[in-house]
Amino acid sequence: MEHKMPKTWSGPWTALTKPKARRLLSGHETTIQAILERLRTARTVLLGTHEHPDGDAIGGELALMHALRLQGKQVTAYIPDPAPEFLSFLPGFEELTTTPPDPAAFDVVVLLDYTQLYRTHLEAAVKAHPNTICIDHHYDNKGEATINLIVPEAAATAQILTELFQSTGIPITRDIATCLLTGIFTDTGSFMHDSTSPEILQLASDLMSKGARLAHIAHETYQKKDLPSLRIWGRALSRVMVSETTGAAVSVITMQDLEECGATLDDLSGVVNLLNTLPQSTFAMLLAEYEPGKIKGSLRSEPQKHVDVSKIAARLGGGGHKLASGFEVEGHLVEQDGVWRVLPVKS
């Protein structure tokens, strides 16, 4: 079914319709009203998110970009690192820019799904800007923007945006629905994480009724694998180790592995979730040295395993959720006598 996309929309940004407000945003009405007022009066808007952006970050940013452009706003969607190629099916993907912008040149800066401000690569400039908005679902976001809509109960930042749009009457076009459903789908682990609730499934149904194709999103984000992806997955799975002490299922990928397989960090998406399926494990961790001296760590667990991986990530300078977190450390991955170690970077 074709869903016509309005090129513009003249409805008021400040028309918060309380009867339509969802339980997730209950108690945030004043904050939402302030956000809508800032966006209503803005002519130029800068959108930003975290480094190594994922489906929720990209989906949420593009959804908001489309919504703001319906209002005739000039919008720049910035990402600190290139977006994963598997998200290239998203409408507006080609408009994402990795060129560092000057936040001072924009009326409003909106940061999405970023956890900690330094991860946007805009920290100093954003702190100096008088009109900044944070929309996030990470509990450890410090709320350093002028206006902060932080809802840890949300499974994804895209969920917050979906309910925000529904509560205020902002039209959800097919393109917007596709971006939002992608964010929700990927951050719930294709609806397999414990964060998947009846409300989330209802939102997915609502977005599908607006034209988002769940089967297509699932194919592009999880099912489609090219040869480099399969090869790097093979390397990671061949090195799985389960600690007798902690029960952690761990694997490692080096820069040499990535080069030999012709793969990128994005090709490892989903590996840590598979490690987490080992029944004898308490949590899963994947370490990948993606640049010389830079190691990205991904952590996953499950409710019945009773491990809060966000605490592990926090000790290593990262953050996230109890069941899904990440961090970055400096060092080199080296195998010595059959044991993988993280060695410090020599100064």
HELIX and SHEET records of a PDB file:
HELIX    1   1 LYS A   18  LYS A   20  5                                   3    
HELIX    2   2 ARG A   23  LEU A   25  5                                   3    
HELIX    3   3 GLU A   29  THR A   41  1                                  13    
HELIX    4   4 GLY A   55  LEU A   70  1                                  16    
HELIX    5   5 GLU A   85  LEU A   87  5                                   3    
HELIX    6   6 PHE A   93  GLU A   95  5                                   3    
HELIX    7   7 PRO A  103  ALA A  105  5                                   3    
HELIX    8   8 LEU A  117  THR A  120  5                                   4    
HELIX    9   9 GLU A  123  ALA A  128  1                                   6    
HELIX   10  10 THR A  157  THR A  168  1                                  12    
HELIX   11  11 ARG A  174  ASP A  187  1                                  14    
HELIX   12  12 PRO A  198  SER A  209  1                                  12    
HELIX   13  13 LEU A  214  ALA A  218  1                                   5    
HELIX   14  14 HIS A  219  GLN A  223  3                                   5    
HELIX   15  15 LEU A  227  SER A  238  1                                  12    
HELIX   16  16 MET A  255  CYS A  261  1                                   7    
HELIX   17  17 LEU A  265  LEU A  268  5                                   4    
HELIX   18  18 VAL A  271  LEU A  275  1                                   5    
HELIX   19  19 PRO A  303  LYS A  305  5                                   3    
HELIX   20  20 VAL A  309  ARG A  315  1                                   7    
SHEET    1   A 5 GLN A  74  ALA A  77  0                                        
SHEET    2   A 5 THR A  44  GLY A  48  1                                        
SHEET    3   A 5 VAL A 108  LEU A 112  1                                        
SHEET    4   A 5 THR A 132  ASP A 136  1                                        
SHEET    5   A 5 ILE A 147  ILE A 150  1                                        
SHEET    1   B 6 MET A 241  VAL A 242  0                                        
SHEET    2   B 6 ALA A 248  ILE A 253 -1                                        
SHEET    3   B 6 PHE A 283  GLU A 291  1                                        
SHEET    4   B 6 LYS A 294  ARG A 300 -1                                        
SHEET    5   B 6 ALA A 324  GLU A 330 -1                                        
SHEET    6   B 6 GLY A 319  GLY A 320 -1                                        
SHEET    1   C 2 HIS A 332  GLN A 336  0                                        
SHEET    2   C 2 VAL A 339  LEU A 343 -1                                        
END                                                                             
